Amino acid sequence: MGIFDNAIRSLGRKLGIDYTVEDYDQRVTRFGSIEIPETLSNSNAFLLANTVTEIYHPIDFHADRASKLLYFIADKDSNEIPNSELNRFITNINPLYSFSDLIYQYIFSYLSAGHVISYVDVPSLYKKPSANSITRLDILQPDMFTFSEYSNISPLNIASINDLIYNTFNRTFKELKRGRIVS
């Protein structure tokens, strides 16, 4: 224990920082309301990418540059189709986020957690989503989503990856339908 350990701990508590001191090894375990994990794992990769600046900035750099590109609907010869009915995907697919924001979230999730979970919303009268029936697209945060797989399902009974998922969002007010999760 050093001479200034108690002073550092009391100053840290005033700032919302918790320190642990073990034989000349000082570690920050909490900064404000953010718990800092000790090791990188699949469950905390997205949290670390959002909080550790050495991880955040390279991911943010790539996601930001890709989200600022010009996106448009094109035909097979790469000519823009200005009056396509699919332009609504670029102009108004989510009331909270622009298309560029969704691209940023998609790339950030993919580079930080290794996978992306998209959720499409369609009216209840449609059984399966199609390009004409999608009314909203959301990119879900990977740290709030868990996959729990059936252990006793036969591989012959699996029609899609959604047949393996039975537990969806950890903290949600809306139950997500398995057939609308696109990963």
Beta strands, then each sheet from edge to edge (+ up, - down):
strand 1: 17-22
strand 2: 25-31
strand 3: 34-35
strand 4: 117-121
strand 5: 136-140
strand 6: 181-182
sheet 1: 1+ 2- 3+
sheet 2: 5+ 4- 6+
end
